[in-house]
Amino acid sequence: MWRTRAAAACVICRSLANSSYGIKRKSPLQNLHLVSRSIHHPYYPSSKFQRPPLRISVQLFSSLNRLPLRKTKLLNVKYGYQFHRNFWLARLASRLLKLRYLILGSAVGGGYTVKKTYDQWKDMMPDLDEYKWIVPDFIWELDEHIDFEKLIKALPDADDLAKLLPDFDKIGESFTSLKGFFSPGYNLVSEVLGASDLLLLLGSPGETAFRATDQGYDNDKQYKKVSDKEKIDQLQEELLRTQLKYQRMLERLEKENKELRKLVLQRDDKGIHQRKLKKSLIDMYSEVLDILSDYDASYNTQDHLPRVVVVGDQSAGKTSVLEMIAQARIFPRGSGEMMTRSPVKVTLSEGPHHVALFKDSSREFDLTKEEDLAALRNEIEIRMRNSVKEGCTVSTETISLSVKGPGLQRMVLVDLPGVISTVTSGMAPDTKETIFSISKAYMQNPNAIILCIQDGSVDAERSIVTDLVSQMDPQGKRTIFVLTKVDLAEKNVASPNRIQQIIEGKLFPMKALGYFAVVTGKGNSSESIESIKEYEEEFFQNSKLLKTCMLKAHQVTTKNLSLAVSDCFWKMVRESVEQQADAFKATRFNLETEWKNNYPRLRELDRNELFEKAKNEILDEVISLTQVTPKHWEEILQKTLWERVSTHVIENIYLPAAQTMNSGTFNTTVDIKLKQWTDKQLPNKAVEVAWETLQEEFSRFMTEQKGKEHDDIFDKLKQAVKEESIKRHKWNERAEDSLRVIQHNALEDRSISDKQQWDAAIHFMEETLQSRLKDTESVIEDMVGPDWKKRWLYWIGRTKEQNIRNETKNELEKLIKCNEEHAAYLANDEVTTVRKNLEARGITVDPCLIKDTWHQIYRRYFLKTALNHCNLCRRGFYYYQRHFVDSELECNDIVLFWRIQRMLAITANTLRQQLTNTEVRRLEKNVKEVLEDFAEDNEKKVKLLTGKRVQLAEDLKKVREIQEKLEAFIEALHQEK
C-alpha cells in the first residue's frame, strides 16, 4: 500500500519537475520539495556530499501579486546547490485568506439570519406582561422573604437522590412486552423511511430534475438535467408507481392508527381510564351553528360563521361526494328526481365508532350495519317531507345531522337542494326561485366555503351553478371546484384537453382556490364506499389524464378533496371566529341597553321562562277553584238553574194547571207535568247548568286581574289553555242518572213542615210572578208604543202598527172585564167579534195579530191575579195543615212553588258535591295535560307568547348563549393550536 502511494507521489514529482513555478529556467528533479523527495525517494539521501552554500541573486516571478517575495535559500544536494523556494507557505497563506472571507461572509449572513429568526420567534411569542395579574404579588416578593442559597445547601446531594430513583433496567424490560403490539406499524414506518432516499421531483414536461446518489463519494447528492423524452416518460411512470406505493403504505398506517385509537377510546368508554372526555372542537362549533339556525334575526344580526356550502346542479353528484367524505351511504337516493328537499347540515367529527345521530334525537345509527343505514335514509326522507309545507316542493328548514367515525375530517357541511333550470310537473311554480334564494342565502355569507360540484359527463355549457357561484364569489377566494364523474368524462369527451381546461380554471367563467377531479362510483346505488374507493384509485392509476400530466396527483381522489376542504374550513374559522364573537358581543350590549331602557323593573325572562311562570299562575288559579265555599256554589247553581227552567215551569206547568176548575185536577196536572219534565229534560238541563257554572268560575279566576301582579302578556296563553281544557273535559255520564232519581224524589214531596218554609215559598212565588209581570209589561209596551206620559215628556209618537195594536188591546181588555174568569184562549167567534168591532171603526186587523195581543193581555191579567192570590195565602198555612177543610181558600200553587224551590236546592247541593269532589280535579288534570302539550310545542308557545318584550328577551338569551359558546370554542381552539 505504501509502495503504491510512493509510486503515485513519484509521478506527481515528475510532473512538477517538468513545469516552472515562477523561475525562468528548467529545474532539475532535485528542485522538488525536500519533504516530497524524502518521502517518495527514501533511497536518495539528502545528507551526503555537503557543499558550502552558494548565494545567487535570482529574479523571482509569482502569480501571487499581493504576497511579498522572500529571497530563496540554496539547498545543498548531492550534485550541487539548488534553489529552495517557500511557495508552500504562500499557497497556505492564500488558502487562509480565502477561508477568512468565507468565514467572515458566513458569520455576517448567519448572524443576520439568526437575528431575523430570533425576531420572528419573538413576535410570535405572546406578551406575557398582560398576564402578570394571574400570578399573585407575593410570588414576585419571595426572594425578599426566603433565602434560596440556604435552601439549596439544605437539599441532598446528587448521589443521595440517585439512590431514590427507580431501576430503569427493570422498567425497560417491562416495555418489551409491548413491542409485538406496535411492530406492524413500526416496520411499515421503517420501510417508508428507508425508501425516502428515492425522491423524484417532476417539473414541466420538457425538463425534469431528479436527485441521484453517488456511493463512491459518501452519498454526496447532485442534480442532473435529463431532456430525453423517453427518460421523462419512464420517470413519470416510476413517480406514479412510487406515489401509489407510498400512498398504500400511508393508508395501511392510517388504518392501523385508527384501530389503535379505537381501542384506546373503547377502553376509555369501558372505564379503564377513569377520566372525563372533553367535548370535541367541531361539536362545540356545531352547537353554535344549531343555535344560530334557531335565532330570530329581528335585530339585523347576521350569521357570518364559516361552514362548507355544497352547491351544484341537480344530479351532479353532490350527495355522492358528501357520502364519500362521510364514508357512508347516508342520504336517500333517486334516479333523476329531486331527493334533497331541504338543507341538511352534516357535522363530521372523529370518534371510535362510525355512527350518526340527529340533533333532536338520542338514537344512534350504526353506519356499519345496512339496516341502520336504511333506517337513517328513511328518517332523513321523512324529515324532509315533513318540513316541506303544503303547496311547496322545497323547504328552508335545516335538518341537523352529526356523523362520527375513525379518520373523518372535522368540518361542517351544508347540503343544499340541487339547482334546476326547468320546473317540471308536480313541482310548485316557485321551486326554481326558492332554490336560488336558499343557495344565495347560504353563499352570501362572506366566510362560507363554497364547494361547487360540476358534472364532468355533461357539456360545460349546460352548467347553471357556475354562473351562480361566480356571482357570489367573483374572485374565487373561498370556492373549491369539484369535477365529478371523471371516468365518464374521459370516455365521452373527444378532447381530453377540455378536462384539463376545466381543472385549470380556463373554461368556466369562475375562479376558485383549488380544482379537484373525483370519481364517486359507477352509478350503482348498492355499491359500498370501499369498493368506490378502490375503483377510484384504480381509475386514476391507469388514467391517461394523470400520466400525461393533465391532472396532478394532489388534484384527484375524494381523500385529497376532503383534506383540502377541511384545511380551508379551519383556516377560515381561525381567521373569522374572533371577529364574529366581537360582533355578537356588540349585539349583546345593544340588546341589554334596550332592555334597561324599556323594562327597567322587569327580569329578563325568555319565552320558556315566561311559559313556566304562566304555568304556575294557571295551576294556582285552578287550585283556587277548590277554595270556593259550598254556599257560593249552591247559590250560583240554584239561581242559574231557575233562570233556565223558569220559563218551562210557568208556561208548561203552572199556567196549564191553573186553568183547571178544582184543586184535584190542578194537582193531577202538576204531577203529570213534573214527572214528564223530570224524566226527559230536567237532569240534562241541570248538568248543563253545572258545567257552564264551572266554566264561568274557571274563566273568572283565569281572567281576573290581580292588581299590580297582573301581566297582560299571559292573557292569550290563559285563554288558549282555558278553551283547550274545557274542550277536553267531559262530564261524568253516570251523574245524570243519579241526579234524575234525586230530583224525582224531591218533587214528589208535598209536605211543608213549618211556617218559615211556607213564607219562603210565597216569597219565591211572588218574585217569580213579579219578574214575569215586568217582562210582560215590557212586551206590551213595545207592541202598543209609549203611553201618553212618555209621548208628552220625550216627544215620542206611535207607529201605525202600534196604533192598531193599541186599539186591539183596548178591545181585548173590555172582553176580560166582561168575563174575569175567561179561559186562556180566545174562541173563533170572539176573534171575529173583536175584528168586526175594529173594522167598524175603520181599523183592519189580522186574526193572528188579535191572538198574539190576547196572549200578552191575558198573561198580564193572570199574573196580577196570581199575585193577589199570594197575598191571600200568606195566612193560609193553618188551613194547609188542615188540608183546607172548611175553607174556601186553596193554595195549591204555593205548594207547587215550594216543591220546585226544594228541588232546586237539592239539585244545587248535589251538583256542588260533584263539582268539588270530581269535576274540579278532573279539570285540573286536563289543564296540566294541556300545559305539558303546549310546553312541547314550540310553535304554540311562539304563537301564544308574543310581543316586543318576549322577542327582546328571547334574542338576548340566544345572543348570550352564542357568545358564551363562541368564547369557549375560541379558548379550545387556541389550546389546540
RAWOKA-V545069 format. One line per field, one symbol per residue. phi: phi as a letter, one per 20 degrees, with the letter a starting at -180 (. if undefined). psi: psi as a letter, one per 20 degrees, with the letter a starting at -180 (. if undefined). A space follows every 10 residues. Layout:
# RAWOKA-V545069
phi->???
psi->???
This chain:
# RAWOKA-V545069
phi->.ffgffffff gfffffffdd dndeafdfff ffffffffee cfeefddelf dffdececfd cbfefeefed fedeeedfdq ebfddeffff ffffffffff ffffffffff ffffffffff fffffffeff dfffefffff dfffdcefff ffffffffff fffeffefff ffffeffeff fdfgffffff ffffeffecd dedfgebcdb ddcdffcllf dbecdcdfff ffffffffff ffffffffff ffffffffff fffffffffe nfdfbeffff ffffffffff fffefeefdl eeedffbeee crffmeofff fffffemaed dfcbenefde dbfceddebe bfcecbbefe befddffedf ffffffffff ffffffffff nddccefeed cdccafnfff acdcedgffd dceefneffe ffffffffff feffffdeee dedcfeedff fefdffffff ffcfemfcdc ecdelfffff feffdfffff fffemdeeeb dbfbcccccd pdnefefeff ffffffffff fdfffefemf deffdcmfff ffffffffff fffffdffff ffffffffff fffffffecf ddfedeffff ffffffffff ffffffeffg ffgfffffff ffffdfffff fddfffffef ecfffgffff fffffffffd dffffffgff ffffffffff ffdffdmfff cffeffffff fffffffefc ffffffffff fffffffffd eeebffffff ffffffgfff ffffffffff fffenfffff fffdlddeef ffffffffff ffffffffbf dfffceefff ffffffffff endecegfff ffffffffff ffffffffff ffefdeffff femlelbefc cfffffffff ffffffffff ffffffecff ffffffffff fffffeefff fffedcpfff ffffffffff ffffffffff fffffff
psi->ghhghhghhg gggghhhiqp nipmrpprhi irqggghhgi miioqiirlp qqqpppoppq pqiniipqpq pqqpqoahja qqpoqlhhhg gghgghgghg hgggghgggh gggggggggg hhhhpqoihi jhihpqhigi jhihipnhgh hghiqrrhgh hhhiqrohgh hhhhihhihh hjhghghhhh gghhiihnop opcrhipppr prpohhllkp qqpqppiphg hggghgghgg ggghghgggh hgghghhggg hggghhhhhi jgonqppqpq ghhghhhghg hhhipolikk oqokqqqooo qrqpkikghh ghhhgikqni qqqqniroho iqpoopoprp rhqnrqqqhk qipppoiiph hhgghggggg gghghhhprp jrhrqipppp pppqrpjqpo roqooqqqpq hporqiqqhk gghggghggh hhhioijppo noppoiirqh ijphhhgghh ghmhikikpp pporlhghhh hhphohhhhh hghikigqlq qqgqpqprpk rjjpijqrhg hgggggghgh hjphhhhjjh qqhijrqhgh ghggggghgh ghghhihhgh hhghghgggg ghghghhhmh jqqnpagghh ghghgggghh hghihiipqh ggghgggggh ghhhigghgg higgghhiir hrhghghggg ggghggghhg hggghggggg ghgggggghg hhipplchip oiiighghgg ggghghhipp qohhhhghhg gggghhhhpj oohrhghghh hggggggghh ghhghghhgh hhgirqahgh hhgjlprqrg hhhghghggh hhhhhhhhni kqriqqrhhh ghggghhhhh jkoppqhhhg hghhghghgg gghhhhhhhg hhjhkjhghg hjkkqkpipp lhhghghggg ghhggggggg hgghghhghg hhhgghgggg hhghhinhhg ghhhnrrhgg hghghgghhg gggghgghgg ghghgh.
